[in-house]
Amino acid sequence: MTTFFFAEFKIDPEMENLGKEMVGKCRGLPLAIVVLSGLLITKHTLRDWQNVSENINWYLAKGRGHAQQQAVTDVLAFSYHDLPYQFKQCFLYFANFPENFEIEAEKLYQFWLAEGIISKDERAEEETMMDVAERYLAELAQRCMVQVEVKENAGGFKNCRLHDLMRDLCISKAKEENFTKVIDFRRERLAMESYVSSNPTRRVRSGFFYANECREDFLAHIKAHLSTFKLLRVLDLQGFHGLDKLPKAIGDLIHLRYLSLRYSQFKKLPSSIGKLIYLQTLDLEVDNLLEVPNVIWKMERLKHLYLPGSFLTQDGTKLRLDGLSDLETLVNFDTSICDVKDLDGLTNLRKLRAAIKDKLDDLPNLVKYISFTQNHVRRSSLSISCPEFCSDAELSLLRTLLGCHRLYKLSICGRMAKLPEHYHFSSSIAKITFKASALGEDPMATLEKLPKLSSLKLYDSTYVGEDMVCLTKGFPQLLCLKLWGLLNWKTWRIEEGAMQKLTRLVIAHCDKLEMLPDGLKFITTLQKLNVRWMPDDFKYRLRKADTEGEDFYKVRHVPDIKLD
């Protein structure tokens, strides 16, 4: 937690008068005022403010009228004019996306990097290029040119988008500066055919396919003409349905830096994908089992690899990842299909999401890698599905795992003889999911002491006892709590001062739970309560027909309550 100490601050009278004058020119329109404030926050002297004021006057005089809409347009235009050159390109890139389109921040960074928009010269010591891209988005957000959603517990940005009027400006400037030209192949049946025949495909740099709007004939054209897009750097096939196998011609796109098949229904990749030696991001998180050729190790410039949740190699051997020394992101590393020893060669890895299934044989080496102080891993997530942690050796291994200071998210499915004491848990752990743990002692007594825990999910008889207690000051950072399938659980007591940041609570399939705890009335931050598949008597205590039940007073302050 950061504490700020504020000295007495005096506003320069001239700057105050200039500020009021400029706000007046915004004609009371919120967007114009917000953008203007985002611009002024980057200016620190009276002369800077005078320059802004003079430029706004020039833009207003240049405008065709004094209507409210024109005032907004003028302020937005000046906010773009004031951007340093490197930020202008990042802003103009939003012209590639449809209206009201929300894009994942991490994905946007990878687009920018694939297009070469961000220079390596901007990188400070210990920074990755993704860190630089995040700084760029932060600058655009501070200037209120881009709307962002901040991650609740991890820091950084989750998603971003443009306001409608800001998007109009973005498209206008992108055309004016010949930054991008968007060709919409959805508009007419022969658009792709005519476009390919005129040969401008050699200049196409990015391909974004919004597959929910694609027809079968369009898919056939894509397959037939894919190899003609010789200079393509970005190919986003997210959600692409209709083709089982990625065309062999994908290997001809040798300049490709970004390739995503996320949420698509591809079932097989061609071995020609190994020819994409300049690829920086490869996203294979498809919706089904994917057959992957064992050629990814050839992509030596790869920085971000998202493996499928379920896959197998074409040759039946473990997927090779040795040689990917530039890799920074590795998602869905499954020890049953990948070799843990390959991690030793991934010396630049920052983010690891790994899974261990059925056997714990690979866990010691995985824990050793995560704990190794000389690697660069900042955050790791681990999902373990195994029969049990019951023997002394298994519990010792579990304690070692919980103590990994880079462990951010942990999911364990399997029986635990005993939950280790809270001091065995790393303070970095923010998300925990336990399933079928069969714990006899109330896990809340331990878990409520974890200082950064923001999400807790207990499923399928993780706790087999009857009573649960959450004490004062417990769970200081918890935002989301899901309690599902705790079949023996009967009573729950929440003391005043517990879970003071909780925003979402889900209770489901807890058939013996008698009522909601009275202490919920003290959790004023609670925004969503979802009660699912609970006995009628439990639900009637909250609401019967349109009448408030006897327990409703406990959650009257919650704006979103769902009883299923």
HURAKA-V932537 format. One record per backbone hydrogen bond with DSSP energy under -1.0 kcal/mol. CO is the residue of the C=O (numbers start at 1). NH is the residue of the N-H. Records with the same first field share a line. If there is no record, write none. Layout:
# HURAKA-V932537
CO=NH + NH
This chain:
# HURAKA-V932537
12=16
13=17
14=18
15=19
16=20
17=21
18=22
19=23
20=24
21=25
23=26
24=27
26=29
29=33
30=34
31=35
32=36
33=37
34=38
35=39
36=40
37=41
39=42
40=43
45=49
46=50
47=51
48=52
49=53
50=54
51=55
52=56
53=57
54=58
55=59
56=60
57=61
58=62
59=63
67=71
68=72
69=73
70=74
71=75
72=76
73=77
74=78
75=79
76=80
77=81
78=82
80=83
84=88
85=89
87=91
88=92
89=93
91=94
92=95
93=96
94=97
98=101
103=160
104=108
105=109
106=110
107=111
108=112
109=113
110=114
111=115
112=117
119=122
120=123
124=127
128=132
129=133
130=134
131=135
132=136
133=137
134=138
135=139
136=140
137=141
138=142
139=143
140=145
141=144
147=161
149=158
156=151
158=105
159=149
160=103
161=147
163=167
164=168
165=169
166=170
167=171
168=172
169=173
170=174
171=175
172=176
173=177
174=179
175=178
184=187
188=191
190=194
191=195
192=196
193=197
194=198
196=199
200=203
201=204
205=233 + 234
207=236
209=211
210=213
211=214
215=219
216=220
217=221
218=222
219=223
220=224
221=225
225=228
226=229
228=230
229=232
233=257 + 258
234=207
235=260
236=209
237=240
240=265
244=267 + 268
247=250
248=251
249=252
250=253
252=254
253=256
257=280 + 281
258=235
259=283
260=237
261=264
262=239
264=287
267=291
268=246
270=273
271=274
272=275
273=276
275=277
276=279
280=303 + 304
281=259
282=306
283=261
284=286
285=263
290=312
291=269
292=314
293=295
295=298
296=299
298=300
299=302
303=328 + 329
304=282
305=331
306=284
310=290
312=292
321=324
323=325
324=327
328=350 + 351
329=305
330=353
331=307
333=355
334=337 + 338
337=319
339=342
340=343
341=344
342=345
343=346
345=347
346=349
350=378 + 379
351=330
352=381
353=333
354=383
355=335
356=385
357=359
360=363
362=366
363=367
364=368
365=369
366=370
367=371
368=372
372=375
379=352
380=408 + 409
381=354
382=411
383=356
384=413
385=358
387=415
389=417
391=395
392=396
393=397
394=398
395=399
396=400
397=401
398=402
399=403
401=404
402=426
404=407
406=380
408=430 + 431
409=382
410=433
411=384
412=435
413=386
415=389
421=424
422=425
426=429
430=454 + 455
431=410
432=457
433=412
434=459
435=414
437=416
439=464
443=446 + 447
444=448
446=449
447=450
448=475
454=479 + 480
455=432
456=482
457=434
458=484
459=436
461=438
462=439
466=490 + 491
468=493
470=495
471=474
474=499
479=503 + 504
480=456
481=506
482=458
483=508
485=461 + 487
490=514
491=468
493=470
495=498
497=473
499=502
503=527 + 528
504=481
505=530
506=483
507=532
508=485
510=513
517=520
518=521
519=522
520=523
522=524
523=526
527=560
528=505
529=562
530=507
531=564
532=509
535=539
536=540
537=541
539=542 + 543
541=551
542=549
544=547
547=544
549=552
551=554
552=555
555=558
560=529
562=531
